[in-house]
């Protein structure tokens, strides 16, 4: 089985590997750079979803010979009580689509201040928590949970859930 992840980010590749490995024993999994078609820091549920969908479709366009194409997009959404972070996962094959959103978590006020200044979440975390390239490591969720929940683990479960239509073909 050949799977393309529409990213070179090691977190997204590993989350996809772990998610698929729960159901499939062998796969050739590769990451490729694909534009999301949305802003660098998606700031709504819809924009984040579109980024994941665009990535999956872009991977299929650039690498048409595969079994699955996976798009993962992290985003934020402002509410009256603050900003939450989450991600969308979109998996497509030649015939259908599977989608899932991670759980969300609230960001601290100091991170929100940096986001309001125009920083992307990963850079805001690096500045505030004195990290380097945190978005390709444990991410905001890892920093805030003291690595009890890493970005890879957060995404892995959503990858598994996005695979539901492919695991239950008679129902979808």
N, C-alpha and C positions, 0 to 999 in steps of 0.2 A: 504494500500500500504506500502511495506517495502522498505526502501532506506538505503544503506550502503555508508557512506563516508569513503574513504580510508585514514583516518587520525584521530587523537585524538585532533588536533589543534582546539580550540573553534572557531577561525575565519573561518576556512574552513567548519565546521559543521554549523555554523550560516548562512554563505553565501548560503550554499546548502538549508537550511531550508527556507530562504527568497526567493530564486530563485524558488524552487518547490511550495511554498505557493502562488505564483502568479497565478498558474494554477490548483493546487490540494488543496482541503480543508482539507483532513485528510491523515496523513502519520505517520508511525513509522520510525523515522530517527535515525540511530545509527552510531557512529564513531568507526572505528577499526584501529589499527596500521598495516600498510602495508608498506613494503619497496618499494622505488621508482625504484631501480635498476640503478639509475644514481648517479652522484656525489651529495654531500650535497648542493653544490651551482651550479646548472645547469648553464652553461655559453654560451648557444646558444638556438636559437628557437627550433631546432630539439631535442636537449637533454631535454629541458623543456617539450616539447610535449611527448617525450618517457616516461618521469617520470610520467606524468599524466595518460598516457595510461597504463603503467605498474601498477600503483596504482589501477586503476579501475579493471583491469584484476585480480590483486592480491586479491582485495576485493571479487570478484566473486568466486575465487578459495577457499578462506577461509570461505566464507559465501554464499554457492550456492543457498540457498533458500531466494530469494528476487525478487523485481520487477526491481530495478535499483541499479547500482553500480557507484559511482562517484569518479573520481580521479582528484585532483587539485595539480598542481605543479607550484610554483613560480620560476622564472629564470631571468637571466640577459643576455644581449648581448652587446658586445663591437663593437662600430663603430668608424670611424675616429674622430667623434666629441664628443665621450664620451661613457658612458654606460647607457643603458636603462633597466628598470625593467618592468616585465609583468608576466602573468601567463597563463597557459593552463588549460582548464577544459575538461575532457572526461567523458561522461556518456554512459553507456552501459546497455542494457537489454538483454534478451535471444536471440534477433534477429538482433538488429542494434546498431549503434553507433551515438552519437551526440557529436560534438566538437565545442569549441569556444575559442578564445584567448582574454584576456582582452586588453584594451587599454594599451599603454606603456607610460612611463614617464622617463625623463632624471634624472640621479642621479648627485648630486653635486660633484665637483672635490675632496673634502676631503673624501667623501665616496668611490669614485673610487680609491683613494690612498690606503685605507684600503683593498679594494677588491683585488688590485694588490699585497698586502702583504699576501693574502691568507685567509682573513677573509670572513665568510659568510655574506651576506647582513644584516640579522637581528642583528648579533653581531656587525658589523660595525656601524649600526645605534645606538645601545645601547651605544657603546663607544663614538661616536661623539656627540650624542644628550643627553647623560647621562640619558638613559632610561633603563628599565629592562624588558627583554623578549618582546620586541616590536613586534616580528613576530607573537605573539599570541594575539596581541592587534591591534592597528590601522596600524601598519606596516610603512614602509618607506613612502608610499603614504599619510598616515594620518599625519605623522610628517611633511612632506614637504608641505601639503596643510592646515596645522593647523586644521586637522580633518574635513575639508569640504568634502573630499573624504577619507573614511577609507578603509582599506584592505577588510573588509567585504562587503562594498558597491561596490568596484571595482570587486570583485569576483561574487557578486550576479547577476549582469547583464550578465556576461559571462555564468553563470549557466542557466539563462533564455534562452539565445541564443543557448546553447548546447541542450536544450530540444526541439528545433524546429522540428527535424525529428520525435520525438515521438508525437508531437501535430498535425502533418500533415502527418499521416501515409500513406495516398494515394499518396503522392508525393515522399516519400522516400523508 
